[in-house]
């Protein structure tokens, strides 16, 4: 069973996609038969829990999850410098990356991240996909992890 790193906004807020809606994505990944290494972002009171850790502890915990992951799935509609850094790290590890965003928010979704798809500087499978509903997101995730990435998992 492949390990998936899930990333999304935490401290950047949930102005475009709610924490409740985001919490469904790790569950979807698990329903598809994958292990989610990081699903803490969408838990109740997560910021208070994170405040009990040092910044270095948070970085090292998350980086270790990135190292253990076979692929990354990120919801990038809500702006997040942390998720952007995680995307950069996991893609530099040459692991498959899927970035999901709400189609109606394309104009405010990071052009830098969207531009990684198809870039000559990105050698891992890298896809940015819009979605309307979580059912759409589930099908995109299923296709990416099952079809596009299955040969990359060790």
Secondary structure, 3 states (H helix, E strand, C coil): CCEEEEECCCCCCCCCCCHHHHHHHHHHHHHCCCEECCCHHHCCCHHHHHHCCCHHHHHHHHHHHHHHCCEEEEECCCCCHHHHHHHHHHHHCCCEEEEEEEHHHHHHCCHHHHCCCCCCCCCCCEEEEEECCHHHHHHHHHHHHHHHCCCCCC
